[in-house]
């Protein structure tokens, strides 16, 4: 896995960290890389499998990603790669893909972004508000989404807020559901 | 049967279509079920293993459209009225799942019955200016045995007698409810202090092993998620039973594009659909049953110009007008443990004297609210996206005022039918198959706004009494200036997945689309088994009522073997 270059990866990590503190260390850039390069593997890294992660019993089914149907592959390739002028992807007109948005947005942040001070970083993010909004969404997903998608490294995001994450097949007991604390 | 592929073809595999398949196959009919969405639920081939593709995964279910429809492939559009132009929004508009099982897998399975009065609102309460209030052609007493059967087919856990406002019932629930959530105990106790009558929500989730499926283990990923252990019965119990008869042929990724009619256009001969590879295929059947939901059913009919001599297909669209009253507590409510919602109260469906005075003050003859769900906020990623970016984000997540310490009352307010509220075809937006997108034109009646404004302060007071430090109310759709809602995560369109009314049921073909037996007036062997037929929305979750109507429709159809050739029923 690596759709982002090392330099791009460092900029994504620093920018995500500025928007959602701690997300850089939690692996937000790996999450973004996994999404932008989802089709580098087969099945693509879009839908993790099930029913259990293996963290609370049972096998690790999450890491067996599920195949997409024909139309779903069309949707996700269009969403990630853009419509690229292909008629079969432009049923409602051109679609700018996530890859294109990163390739346009990252140079605007600058290759030196990770080395800048907080105020300068904020200034560069403010200059590209739409890209910053996208990074923010992905930073959130890269901290609080399941670790199988590349972020939330070893559940660090969940641990930091006391959220247990997935709990199947253990679940919760009646006392845990109904009781205080 | 020699030249037919099946006795009946059912369009849609949700709670309506699966129930029809269950009842018809039990009666010996051969049924083909066509489902537009993917199959993550059950093997179509014996031994019909329940699949292991559902999971506790917020990204997959909440952000990656696992249960469909993907709004890029199948955009829907929204406007409040013609004054907004062709549309105000494109993308995700009340996207009830498009998947094998339909809206069943994503729901947290609250399955209340309607009350007697809900079927005769015009007679009981009288007309309201600007609204098409009407009585149903089917009354509660007609439907009661079918409610009881639907509860058995799905497997509903509930507590008979606990709700003083409940309609009469002929027997107990099939199961007792599972554990009460901590937050719901607090909000229920406060509701009782206010003179309200909370009760354990009837829920289509196993509280004990039943139907060869396990008891729920309260994992917390309930509303919006398919159940990883298949403790939810709706509609997998019916679908699996139908498949096990050997008479049900389930075909996922089958997008029905045409209802085929004979030359006189009085009888359906089958349907045409696009298969997973995009090839056009035909199914010839004695009966065609539409069960794609109250959005997709009128969309299909309007695209075909079928069954619309009344001009009412797509009209009288109702949702529930949702009022969200949230309270922030100074301690953890751990709402991520449990079944999302475990208690309801129905007091606002049966307005008291003070409520009716408030209605008069608002210039209305009466108003009704809806059932109030006592529920949790459970999802950290959803919470994360509500806080502004920057240095305070992590602290906000740790404090978790908007998740772990939040409790929510959701009132599913009765939405009065209006002819102008409707589903039609967008003039230019297309889906990925090149077919016109469906468009919602919808604005609430002032009845909904007045009822919401009246009952919300009561709910805020209850939450404060339960221990909330502050409370706030919002609605979907927004009841104030839309410009304030650019960042509203629920959007400007109604977020409710309770979609109803678009092929209204009635005796008179001039004022309704479907007859009392579930048959379209214009096409004798074309039937409807989803919430399109609802005459009024009530203030209750629609699924059990649509399943009960589906049981009734299928029983009326299959009860007499002579009807297998597609001849119309006589009077029931």
Interface residues (C-beta under 8 A of the other chain):
Chain A: X18 X19 X20 X21 X22 X46 X47 X48 X49 X50 X51 X52 X53 X61 X62 X66 X69 X70 X71 X72 X74 X75 X78 X79 X91 X92 X95 X132 X136 X137 X139 X140 X141 X143 X144 X145 X146 X148 X149 X157 X158 X160 X161 X162 X163 X164 X165 X166 X167 X168 X169 X170 X171 X172 X173 X174 X176 X177 X178 X179 X180 X181
Chain B: X38 X40 X52 X53 X54 X55 X56 X57 X58 X59 X60 X63 X64 X65 X66 X70 X72 X73 X75 X90 X178 X179 X180 X181 X182 X185 X216 X217 X218 X219 X220 X221 X228 X229 X253 X276 X277 X278 X331 X332 X334 X336 X337 X338 X380 X381 X384 X385 X389 X390 X391 X393 X394 X397 X398 X400 X404 X429 X430 X431 X432 X434
